[in-house]
Amino acid sequence: MSQRRVTIYCRNCRHSTLGYQERPNHVLHLIATLFLCGAWLPVWLLLCCLPGPKKCGRCGMAGR
């Protein structure tokens, strides 16, 4: 999975920090969609629409 940089407030560190958010691996999902004749497409679209959890760059805990 790739990562996207985001600014978050970390409850553990108690301040705003630069964190990251996981994104889906589009090449892997494309291969799965082609291999399964399109059956994986709804899962791929759902993963693209729902954002993953944002994590603190310092401590790794989930932030807001």
Helices and strands as residue ranges (DSSP letters): E 2-10, E 15-23, H 26-35, H 41-49, E 54-56
